């Protein structure tokens, strides 16, 4: 089989920089013992990786996902959100925190209203953070 050229792989991965990243990642996977999808033919791992990409025996999208996963330090796990707990209105403390009118709907959110003037007065009263000796070093 003839040597693989970059032109064969550019059809699968348009960006040459991305091609180098994906092929080098695949070559590292092959060096660590990943199974081959094409015959080796006495080729080294980078050439085998390029041949796999060029022959489309392994997709560029799969390699991209594997590369991203290998570079992640913290894997974020999607956890189901907790169900909302209804407010207990039987205690006097809860009644003073969230007063409910007889006509209010439980599904409608209760928003506090603030005028623009109150907002501006509140922002003017905010003091900027004080500088410490650590920031100057």
C-alpha positions in Angstrom: 0.0 0.0 0.0 1.3 3.5 -0.8 2.3 6.0 1.8 -0.5 8.1 3.1 -0.4 11.8 2.2 -1.9 14.8 3.9 -4.2 15.3 0.9 -5.9 12.0 1.7 -6.7 13.1 5.2 -7.7 16.7 4.4 -10.9 15.4 2.9 -11.8 14.0 6.3 -10.4 16.7 8.5 -10.3 20.1 6.8 -8.0 21.9 9.3 -4.3 20.7 9.1 -3.7 21.7 12.7 -6.6 19.7 13.9 -5.4 16.8 11.7 -2.1 16.9 13.5 -3.7 16.9 16.9 -6.1 14.0 16.0 -3.4 11.9 14.4 -0.9 12.4 17.2 -3.6 11.6 19.8 -4.5 8.4 17.8 -0.8 7.5 17.5 -0.5 7.8 21.3 -3.5 5.6 21.7 -1.9 3.0 19.4 1.3 3.2 21.4 -0.6 2.5 24.6 -2.2 -0.7 23.1 -5.4 0.4 21.3 -6.5 -2.0 18.5 -5.5 -1.3 14.9 -8.3 -0.7 12.3 -5.9 -1.1 9.3 -2.9 -3.3 8.6 0.3 -2.0 10.0 2.6 -2.9 6.9 5.7 -2.1 9.0 4.5 1.5 9.5 5.0 3.4 12.6 2.1 4.6 14.8 1.8 8.2 13.3 1.6 6.8 9.8 -0.9 4.1 10.9 -3.0 6.9 12.6 -3.0 9.0 9.4 -4.0 5.9 7.3 -6.9 5.2 9.7 -8.1 8.8 9.3 -7.6 8.8 5.6 -9.4 5.4 5.1 -12.2 6.6 7.5 -11.9 3.5 9.6 -12.1 5.7 12.6 -14.1 9.0 12.5 -12.6 12.4 13.2 -15.5 13.2 15.5 -14.8 10.2 17.7 -11.1 11.1 17.8 -12.1 14.7 18.8 -14.3 13.5 21.6 -11.6 11.1 22.9 -9.0 13.9 22.7 -11.2 16.3 24.6 -12.0 13.7 27.2 -8.3 12.9 27.7 -7.4 16.6 28.3 -10.2 17.2 30.8 -9.1 17.5 34.4 -12.5 17.8 35.9 -15.4 15.8 34.4 -18.7 17.5 35.0 -21.5 15.0 35.8 -25.0 16.0 34.9 -27.1 15.4 38.0 -30.8 15.6 38.1 -32.1 18.7 39.8 -33.7 18.3 43.1 -37.5 18.7 43.3 -38.7 22.0 44.7 -39.9 21.8 48.3 -43.1 23.7 49.1 -42.8 26.4 51.7 -44.3 25.5 55.0 -46.8 28.2 55.8 -48.0 26.8 59.1 -45.2 28.2 61.2 -45.3 31.9 62.1 -41.7 32.4 60.9 -42.5 31.0 57.4 -45.6 33.2 57.3 -43.6 36.3 58.0 -41.0 35.5 55.4 -43.3 34.6 52.6 -46.8 36.0 53.2 -49.4 34.6 50.8 -52.6 36.2 49.9 -55.9 34.3 49.5 -55.9 34.9 45.7 -52.3 34.0 45.0 -51.5 31.0 42.7 -49.0 28.5 44.0 -47.3 28.2 40.6 -46.9 32.0 40.1 -43.6 33.3 41.4 -43.6 36.2 43.9 -41.2 39.0 43.0 -40.2 42.0 45.1 -40.6 45.3 43.3 -38.0 48.1 43.5 -38.1 51.4 41.9 -35.3 52.8 39.8 -34.6 55.5 42.4 -34.3 52.9 45.2 -31.9 50.9 43.0 -29.7 53.9 42.3 -29.6 54.9 46.0 -28.6 51.4 46.9 -25.8 51.4 44.3 -24.5 54.8 45.5 -24.3 53.5 49.1 -22.0 50.6 48.1 -18.4 51.3 49.0 -15.6 50.1 46.7 -13.4 47.3 48.2 -10.5 48.6 50.2 -7.0 47.8 48.9 -4.8 45.6 51.0 -1.0 45.4 51.1 -1.1 42.0 49.3 -2.5 43.5 46.1 0.5 45.9 45.6 3.1 43.2 45.6 
